[in-house]
């Protein structure tokens, strides 16, 4: 995880949002995101949990977590069938964010 977040610190929260949606957010990252809520509130002038702040800043719809879960579940079965091994949830999150959620 070298320099994925250099010059893009908010990207860490977007990745965490996707990992949480698919049920693979680790405790350390969850704790980090929760600890950063006061800074996020101050930076963006908003209120809410870190997940709500991500949704507000990225303009995510309320059904996005369910859509992400469906893509993960459907793709996971195909990946396992084609590769004989389970997909890496972190890799999925990075690819999903890079392909679908980045603003430029």
DSSP file (Angstrom, degrees, kcal/mol; ACC not computed):
  #  RESIDUE AA STRUCTURE BP1 BP2  ACC     N-H-->O    O-->H-N    N-H-->O    O-->H-N    TCO  KAPPA ALPHA  PHI   PSI    X-CA   Y-CA   Z-CA
    1    1 A X              0   0    0      0, 0.0     4,-0.3     0, 0.0     3,-0.0   0.000 360.0 360.0 360.0  43.3    0.0    0.0    0.0
    2    2 A X        -     0   0    0      1,-0.2     3,-0.3     2,-0.1     0, 0.0   0.955 360.0 -11.8 -53.9 -84.5    2.9    2.3   -0.8
    3    3 A X  S >  S+     0   0    0      1,-0.2     3,-0.7     2,-0.1    -1,-0.2   0.048  89.5 116.9-118.3  27.9    1.7    5.5   -2.4
    4    4 A X  T 3  S+     0   0    0      1,-0.2    -1,-0.2     3,-0.0    -2,-0.1   0.857  88.9  38.9 -59.4 -33.7   -2.0    4.9   -3.3
    5    5 A X  T >  S+     0   0    0     -4,-0.3     3,-1.8    -3,-0.3    -1,-0.2   0.422  82.1 123.0-102.3   1.3   -3.0    7.6   -0.9
    6    6 A X  T <  S-     0   0    0     -3,-0.7    -3,-0.1     1,-0.3    -4,-0.0  -0.478  94.6  -1.3 -63.1 128.5   -0.2   10.1   -1.5
    7    7 A X  T 3  S+     0   0    0     -2,-0.2    -1,-0.3     1,-0.1     3,-0.1   0.467 130.9  71.1  66.6   2.7   -1.9   13.4   -2.5
    8    8 A X    X   +     0   0    0     -3,-1.8     3,-1.3     1,-0.1     4,-0.5  -0.394  50.4 156.0-140.6  60.7   -5.3   11.6   -2.2
    9    9 A X  T >  S+     0   0    0      1,-0.3     3,-1.0     2,-0.2     4,-0.5   0.810  72.4  60.7 -62.0 -29.2   -5.9   11.1    1.5
   10   10 A X  T >> S+     0   0    0      1,-0.2     4,-1.5     2,-0.2     3,-1.0   0.770  87.7  74.6 -69.4 -23.1   -9.7   10.9    1.1
   11   11 A X  H <> S+     0   0    0     -3,-1.3     4,-2.8     1,-0.3    -1,-0.2   0.830  85.2  64.6 -57.4 -32.9   -9.2    7.9   -1.2
   12   12 A X  H <> S+     0   0    0     -3,-1.0     4,-2.1    -4,-0.5    -1,-0.3   0.886 103.4  47.2 -57.2 -39.4   -8.5    5.8    1.9
   13   13 A X  H <> S+     0   0    0     -3,-1.0     4,-2.1    -4,-0.5    -1,-0.2   0.846 110.0  51.6 -73.1 -34.2  -12.1    6.4    3.1
   14   14 A X  H  X S+     0   0    0     -4,-1.5     4,-1.9     2,-0.2    -2,-0.2   0.925 111.3  47.7 -68.1 -43.9  -13.6    5.6   -0.3
   15   15 A X  H  X S+     0   0    0     -4,-2.8     4,-2.4     1,-0.2    -2,-0.2   0.928 112.3  50.0 -59.0 -44.7  -11.7    2.3   -0.3
   16   16 A X  H  X S+     0   0    0     -4,-2.1     4,-2.7    -5,-0.2    -1,-0.2   0.868 106.0  56.6 -62.9 -36.7  -12.8    1.6    3.2
   17   17 A X  H  X S+     0   0    0     -4,-2.1     4,-2.1     2,-0.2    -1,-0.2   0.920 109.4  45.1 -60.2 -45.0  -16.4    2.4    2.2
   18   18 A X  H  X S+     0   0    0     -4,-1.9     4,-1.6     2,-0.2    -2,-0.2   0.925 112.7  50.7 -66.6 -44.3  -16.3   -0.3   -0.5
   19   19 A X  H  <>S+     0   0    0     -4,-2.4     5,-3.1     1,-0.2     6,-0.5   0.894 110.8  49.4 -60.5 -39.6  -14.6   -2.8    1.9
   20   20 A X  H ><5S+     0   0    0     -4,-2.7     3,-1.2     4,-0.2    -1,-0.2   0.906 106.4  56.5 -65.6 -40.3  -17.3   -2.2    4.5
   21   21 A X  H 3<5S+     0   0    0     -4,-2.1    -1,-0.2     1,-0.3    -2,-0.2   0.842 111.9  41.9 -60.4 -33.9  -20.0   -2.6    1.9
   22   22 A X  T 3<5S-     0   0    0     -4,-1.6    -1,-0.3    -5,-0.1    -2,-0.2   0.366 118.2-110.0 -97.4   6.0  -18.7   -6.1    1.1
   23   23 A X  T < 5S+     0   0    0     -3,-1.2    -3,-0.2    -4,-0.3    -2,-0.1   0.767  90.2 106.1  78.5  25.6  -18.1   -7.0    4.7
   24   24 A X      < +     0   0    0     -5,-3.1     2,-0.6    -6,-0.2    -4,-0.2   0.074  32.8 130.4-126.7  24.6  -14.3   -7.0    4.6
   25   25 A X        -     0   0    0     -6,-0.5    -9,-0.0    -5,-0.1     2,-0.0  -0.706  54.2-132.9 -81.7 122.0  -13.3   -3.8    6.4
   26   26 A X     >  -     0   0    0     -2,-0.6     4,-2.3     1,-0.1     5,-0.2  -0.326  16.3-114.7 -74.0 157.5  -10.6   -4.7    9.0
   27   27 A X  H  > S+     0   0    0      1,-0.2     4,-2.7     2,-0.2     5,-0.2   0.862 112.7  55.3 -61.1 -39.1  -10.8   -3.4   12.5
   28   28 A X  H  > S+     0   0    0      2,-0.2     4,-2.2     1,-0.2    -1,-0.2   0.916 111.3  43.4 -63.4 -43.0   -7.7   -1.2   12.3
   29   29 A X  H  > S+     0   0    0      2,-0.2     4,-2.8     1,-0.2    -1,-0.2   0.898 112.9  52.3 -70.2 -39.5   -9.0    0.6    9.2
   30   30 A X  H  X S+     0   0    0     -4,-2.3     4,-2.4     2,-0.2    -2,-0.2   0.930 111.0  47.8 -59.8 -45.0  -12.5    1.0   10.7
   31   31 A X  H  X S+     0   0    0     -4,-2.7     4,-2.6     2,-0.2    -2,-0.2   0.904 111.2  50.9 -62.7 -42.2  -10.9    2.4   13.9
   32   32 A X  H  X S+     0   0    0     -4,-2.2     4,-1.6     2,-0.2    -2,-0.2   0.941 110.7  48.5 -59.6 -48.3   -8.8    4.8   11.8
   33   33 A X  H  < S+     0   0    0     -4,-2.8     4,-0.3     1,-0.2    -2,-0.2   0.907 113.0  47.4 -61.1 -42.5  -11.8    6.0    9.9
   34   34 A X  H >< S+     0   0    0     -4,-2.4     3,-1.2     1,-0.2     4,-0.3   0.898 110.2  52.6 -65.5 -39.9  -13.8    6.6   13.1
   35   35 A X  H 3< S+     0   0    0     -4,-2.6     3,-0.4     1,-0.2     4,-0.3   0.783 106.3  55.0 -66.4 -26.1  -10.9    8.4   14.7
   36   36 A X  T 3X S+     0   0    0     -4,-1.6     4,-2.5     1,-0.2     3,-0.3   0.486  77.5  98.7 -86.8  -2.9  -10.7   10.7   11.7
   37   37 A X  H <> S+     0   0    0     -3,-1.2     4,-3.0    -4,-0.3     5,-0.2   0.899  80.0  52.8 -54.5 -46.2  -14.3   11.9   11.8
   38   38 A X  H  > S+     0   0    0     -3,-0.4     4,-2.1    -4,-0.3    -1,-0.2   0.909 112.3  45.8 -58.5 -39.1  -13.6   15.1   13.7
   39   39 A X  H  > S+     0   0    0     -3,-0.3     4,-3.1    -4,-0.3    -1,-0.2   0.897 112.9  50.0 -68.5 -39.1  -11.0   16.1   11.0
   40   40 A X  H  X S+     0   0    0     -4,-2.5     4,-2.6     2,-0.2     6,-0.3   0.927 110.7  49.7 -63.6 -43.8  -13.4   15.1    8.2
   41   41 A X  H  X>S+     0   0    0     -4,-3.0     4,-1.7    -5,-0.2     5,-0.8   0.921 114.8  44.4 -60.1 -43.6  -16.1   17.2    9.7
   42   42 A X  H  <5S+     0   0    0     -4,-2.1    -2,-0.2    -5,-0.2    -1,-0.2   0.926 114.6  48.2 -67.3 -45.0  -13.8   20.1   10.0
   43   43 A X  H  <5S+     0   0    0     -4,-3.1    -2,-0.2     1,-0.2    -1,-0.2   0.899 125.8  26.8 -62.6 -42.2  -12.3   19.7    6.5
   44   44 A X  H  <5S-     0   0    0     -4,-2.6    -1,-0.2    -5,-0.2    -2,-0.2   0.521  98.2-126.7-104.0  -7.0  -15.6   19.4    4.8
   45   45 A X  T  <5 +     0   0    0     -4,-1.7     2,-0.2    -5,-0.3    -3,-0.2   0.875  69.4 118.3  64.5  37.2  -17.9   21.3    7.1
   46   46 A X      < -     0   0    0     -5,-0.8     2,-0.3    -6,-0.3    -1,-0.2  -0.765  53.6-135.4-127.5 172.0  -20.4   18.4    7.4
   47   47 A X        +     0   0    0     -2,-0.2     2,-0.2    -3,-0.1    -9,-0.0  -0.828  50.2  68.8-124.0 166.4  -21.7   16.1   10.1
   48   48 A X  S    S-     0   0    0     -2,-0.3    -7,-0.1     4,-0.1    -2,-0.1  -0.619  81.3 -42.7 122.3-180.0  -22.3   12.4   10.3
   49   49 A X     >  -     0   0    0     -2,-0.2     4,-2.3     1,-0.1     5,-0.2  -0.241  62.8-100.2 -73.5 169.7  -20.3    9.2   10.5
   50   50 A X  H  > S+     0   0    0      1,-0.2     4,-2.3     2,-0.2     5,-0.2   0.882 126.1  53.4 -61.9 -35.0  -17.3    8.7    8.3
   51   51 A X  H  > S+     0   0    0      2,-0.2     4,-2.5     1,-0.2    -1,-0.2   0.917 109.1  47.7 -65.2 -42.0  -19.5    6.6    5.9
   52   52 A X  H  > S+     0   0    0      2,-0.2     4,-2.4     1,-0.2    -2,-0.2   0.874 110.4  52.1 -66.3 -36.3  -22.1    9.4    5.7
   53   53 A X  H  X S+     0   0    0     -4,-2.3     4,-2.8     2,-0.2     5,-0.2   0.908 109.5  49.4 -66.0 -41.5  -19.3   11.9    5.0
   54   54 A X  H  X S+     0   0    0     -4,-2.3     4,-2.6     2,-0.2     6,-0.2   0.942 111.3  49.9 -60.5 -46.6  -18.0    9.7    2.2
   55   55 A X  H  X>S+     0   0    0     -4,-2.5     5,-2.0     1,-0.2     4,-0.9   0.906 113.7  45.6 -59.6 -42.0  -21.5    9.5    0.8
   56   56 A X  H  <5S+     0   0    0     -4,-2.4     3,-0.3     3,-0.2    -2,-0.2   0.937 115.9  44.3 -66.5 -47.1  -22.0   13.2    0.9
   57   57 A X  H  <5S+     0   0    0     -4,-2.8    -2,-0.2     1,-0.2    -1,-0.2   0.856 121.6  38.4 -68.6 -34.6  -18.6   14.1   -0.6
   58   58 A X  H  <5S-     0   0    0     -4,-2.6    -1,-0.2    -5,-0.2    -2,-0.2   0.501 105.4-126.1 -94.0  -5.3  -18.8   11.5   -3.3
   59   59 A X  T  <5 +     0   0    0     -4,-0.9     2,-0.2    -3,-0.3    -3,-0.2   0.904  44.9 176.3  59.5  43.3  -22.6   12.1   -3.9
   60   60 A X      < -     0   0    0     -5,-2.0    -1,-0.2    -6,-0.2     2,-0.1  -0.552  27.1-122.8 -78.2 142.8  -23.3    8.4   -3.5
   61   61 A X    >   -     0   0    0     -2,-0.2     3,-1.5     1,-0.1     4,-0.3  -0.409  25.4-108.3 -78.5 162.5  -26.9    7.2   -3.6
   62   62 A X  T 3  S+     0   0    0      1,-0.3     3,-0.3     2,-0.1     4,-0.2   0.721 116.6  54.1 -65.8 -21.1  -28.4    5.3   -0.6
   63   63 A X  T 3> S+     0   0    0      1,-0.2     4,-2.0     2,-0.1    -1,-0.3   0.410  78.2  98.5 -94.4   3.3  -28.4    2.0   -2.6
   64   64 A X  H <> S+     0   0    0     -3,-1.5     4,-2.9     1,-0.2     5,-0.2   0.914  77.9  54.6 -60.6 -45.2  -24.7    2.0   -3.5
   65   65 A X  H  > S+     0   0    0     -4,-0.3     4,-2.5    -3,-0.3    -1,-0.2   0.910 110.2  47.9 -56.0 -39.8  -23.6   -0.4   -0.7
   66   66 A X  H  > S+     0   0    0     -4,-0.2     4,-2.2     2,-0.2    -1,-0.2   0.895 111.4  50.2 -66.6 -39.0  -26.1   -2.9   -1.9
   67   67 A X  H  X S+     0   0    0     -4,-2.0     4,-2.3     2,-0.2    -2,-0.2   0.918 111.0  49.0 -63.6 -43.0  -25.0   -2.5   -5.5
   68   68 A X  H  X S+     0   0    0     -4,-2.9     4,-2.6     1,-0.2    -2,-0.2   0.927 110.3  51.4 -61.9 -45.0  -21.4   -3.0   -4.5
   69   69 A X  H  X S+     0   0    0     -4,-2.5     4,-2.9    -5,-0.2     5,-0.2   0.906 109.8  49.8 -58.0 -42.9  -22.3   -6.1   -2.4
   70   70 A X  H  X S+     0   0    0     -4,-2.2     4,-2.9     2,-0.2     5,-0.3   0.922 111.0  48.2 -64.3 -44.3  -24.1   -7.6   -5.5
   71   71 A X  H  X S+     0   0    0     -4,-2.3     4,-2.6     2,-0.2     5,-0.2   0.923 114.4  47.3 -61.2 -44.1  -21.2   -6.9   -7.8
   72   72 A X  H  X S+     0   0    0     -4,-2.6     4,-2.6     2,-0.2    -2,-0.2   0.942 114.8  45.4 -61.4 -49.1  -18.8   -8.5   -5.2
   73   73 A X  H  X S+     0   0    0     -4,-2.9     4,-1.5     2,-0.2    -2,-0.2   0.932 117.5  42.7 -64.0 -47.5  -21.0  -11.6   -4.7
   74   74 A X  H  X S+     0   0    0     -4,-2.9     4,-1.5    -5,-0.2    -1,-0.2   0.926 118.9  44.4 -64.9 -44.5  -21.7  -12.2   -8.3
   75   75 A X  H  X S+     0   0    0     -4,-2.6     4,-3.0    -5,-0.3    -2,-0.2   0.836 106.3  61.2 -69.8 -33.1  -18.1  -11.6   -9.3
   76   76 A X  H  X S+     0   0    0     -4,-2.6     4,-2.7    -5,-0.2     5,-0.2   0.921 104.5  48.0 -60.4 -45.7  -16.7  -13.6   -6.5
   77   77 A X  H  X S+     0   0    0     -4,-1.5     4,-2.2     1,-0.2    -1,-0.2   0.918 114.2  46.3 -62.5 -43.9  -18.4  -16.8   -7.7
   78   78 A X  H  X S+     0   0    0     -4,-1.5     4,-2.3     2,-0.2    -2,-0.2   0.912 112.7  50.4 -64.3 -42.3  -17.2  -16.2  -11.3
   79   79 A X  H  X S+     0   0    0     -4,-3.0     4,-2.5     1,-0.2     6,-0.4   0.935 111.6  47.4 -61.8 -47.4  -13.6  -15.4  -10.1
   80   80 A X  H  X S+     0   0    0     -4,-2.7     4,-2.3     1,-0.2    -1,-0.2   0.894 112.6  49.8 -62.2 -40.4  -13.5  -18.6   -7.9
   81   81 A X  H  < S+     0   0    0     -4,-2.2    -1,-0.2    -5,-0.2    -2,-0.2   0.895 117.9  39.5 -64.9 -39.7  -14.8  -20.7  -10.8
   82   82 A X  H  < S+     0   0    0     -4,-2.3    -2,-0.2    -5,-0.2    -1,-0.2   0.770 129.8  26.8 -82.1 -26.7  -12.3  -19.3  -13.2
   83   83 A X  H  < S-     0   0    0     -4,-2.5    -3,-0.2     2,-0.3    -2,-0.2   0.552  90.8-129.6-116.1 -11.6   -9.3  -19.1  -10.9
   84   84 A X  S  < S+     0   0    0     -4,-2.3     2,-0.3    -5,-0.3    -4,-0.2   0.654  81.6  80.7  70.5  13.7   -9.9  -21.9   -8.4
   85   85 A X  S    S-     0   0    0     -6,-0.4    -2,-0.3    -5,-0.1    -1,-0.2  -0.975  87.0 -96.0-147.0 157.7   -9.2  -19.4   -5.6
   86   86 A X        -     0   0    0     -2,-0.3     2,-0.1    -3,-0.1    -9,-0.1  -0.475  43.6-111.1 -75.1 145.3  -11.1  -16.7   -3.7
   87   87 A X        -     0   0    0    -11,-0.2     2,-0.6    -2,-0.1    -1,-0.1  -0.381  30.7-107.8 -72.0 155.7  -10.6  -13.1   -4.9
   88   88 A X     >  -     0   0    0      1,-0.2     4,-2.4    -2,-0.1     5,-0.2  -0.756  21.9-151.4 -84.1 118.6   -8.8  -10.6   -2.7
   89   89 A X  H  > S+     0   0    0     -2,-0.6     4,-2.5     1,-0.2    -1,-0.2   0.853  95.5  52.4 -62.0 -34.3  -11.3   -8.2   -1.2
   90   90 A X  H  > S+     0   0    0      2,-0.2     4,-2.6     1,-0.2    -1,-0.2   0.927 109.9  48.3 -67.2 -43.5   -8.8   -5.4   -0.9
   91   91 A X  H  > S+     0   0    0      1,-0.2     4,-2.7     2,-0.2     5,-0.2   0.910 110.9  52.0 -61.1 -41.9   -7.8   -5.8   -4.6
   92   92 A X  H  X S+     0   0    0     -4,-2.4     4,-3.1     2,-0.2     5,-0.2   0.937 109.4  49.6 -57.9 -47.3  -11.5   -5.8   -5.5
   93   93 A X  H  X S+     0   0    0     -4,-2.5     4,-2.8     1,-0.2     5,-0.3   0.932 111.6  47.9 -59.7 -47.0  -12.0   -2.5   -3.5
   94   94 A X  H  X S+     0   0    0     -4,-2.6     4,-2.8     1,-0.2    -1,-0.2   0.942 115.7  44.0 -59.3 -48.2   -9.1   -0.8   -5.2
   95   95 A X  H  X S+     0   0    0     -4,-2.7     4,-2.4     2,-0.2     5,-0.2   0.908 114.3  49.9 -65.0 -41.6  -10.2   -1.9   -8.7
   96   96 A X  H  X>S+     0   0    0     -4,-3.1     4,-2.8    -5,-0.2     5,-0.5   0.940 114.4  43.9 -62.6 -47.2  -13.8   -1.0   -8.0
   97   97 A X  I  X>S+     0   0    0     -4,-2.8     4,-1.9    -5,-0.2     5,-1.2   0.938 114.7  49.1 -62.9 -47.3  -12.9    2.5   -6.8
   98   98 A X  I  <5S+     0   0    0     -4,-2.8    -1,-0.2    -5,-0.3    -2,-0.2   0.871 119.7  37.6 -62.2 -36.8  -10.4    3.1   -9.5
   99   99 A X  I  <5S+     0   0    0     -4,-2.4    -1,-0.2    -5,-0.2    -2,-0.2   0.856 133.8  15.7 -82.7 -36.2  -12.9    2.0  -12.2
  100  100 A X  I  <5S+     0   0    0     -4,-2.8    -3,-0.2    -5,-0.2    -2,-0.2   0.710 123.3  37.8-115.1 -24.4  -16.2    3.4  -10.8
  101  101 A X  I  <<S+     0   0    0     -4,-1.9     2,-0.2    -5,-0.5    -3,-0.2   0.525  75.6 108.9-119.6  -5.2  -15.8    6.0   -8.1
  102  102 A X      < -     0   0    0     -5,-1.2     2,-1.3    -4,-0.1    -4,-0.0  -0.531  59.1-139.0 -79.9 140.8  -12.8    8.3   -8.7
  103  103 A X              0   0    0     -2,-0.2    -1,-0.1     1,-0.1    -2,-0.0  -0.575 360.0 360.0 -93.1  70.3  -13.5   11.9   -9.6
  104  104 A X              0   0    0     -2,-1.3    -1,-0.1     0, 0.0    -2,-0.0   0.485 360.0 360.0  90.4 360.0  -10.8   12.3  -12.2
